[in-house]
Amino acid sequence: MTGTSLLIWGMIFGTIGMGFFSYGKKQTAIVPLCTGIALFVFPYFISNIYALVTVGVILVIIPYFVRI
């Protein structure tokens, strides 16, 4: 169950990351662009499901609070 959960959460955060990346590239906004790249990459390095969800939620929230 843990492997399946990691795969599904990684896919969800990767999809959200693709949205942030394309928005950041289109609008030339650096924060969504970097957040999108981070959302693509971080599931490969975290193997704990609770840490994966926590880091993913924090990364998804960052563009709403950081406006550059």
N, C-alpha and C positions, 0 to 999 in steps of 0.2 A: 504494500500500500504506500509506503514511503517513496519508493521510486516513481510510482505513478503520480503521486501528489507533487513531487519535485518537477516532473516533466510538465504537468498541466500548469502549475504556477509559473514555471519558466516560460512557457509558451504565452501565457497571459501577459506577463511583464514584458516579454519580447514584442508582442503586438502593440502594447501601449508605447513602448520605446520606439517602434517604427513610426507611430503617429507623431510623437514628439520630435523625432529626427526629421521627418519630412516637413513638419511645420517650421522647425528651426532653420532648416535649409531654405525653405521658401521665403520666410520673413527675415532672413539673415539675423536671427536672434540666437545668441551664443548659449544662453542658459538652457532652453529646450533642446538645442542641438546636442550639447554635452550630456544632458540628462538622458536623452534618447540613446546615445552611445553607451552610457553606463547601464541602462536597462537592458541593452542587448547582451552585455558582457558579464554582468555580475552573477547570473545563475550558474555559470560554469565553475565558479569558485566557491560557492556556498552549498554545503551538503545537508545542513540542518533546515528542516521545513519552517520552523518558527523564525529562524534568523533570515531565511529567504523572504518570507512574507513581510517581516519587519523592515528589512532594508528596502524591499520593493515599494512598500507604502511610503516610506520616507523619501525615496527618489521620485515617486510620482507627485508628492506634495511640494517638493522644492520649487518647481517653476511658478507655482501660485504665490509663493512668498518672496521669491527673489526676482526682482524686476530690474534688469540692467538695459 
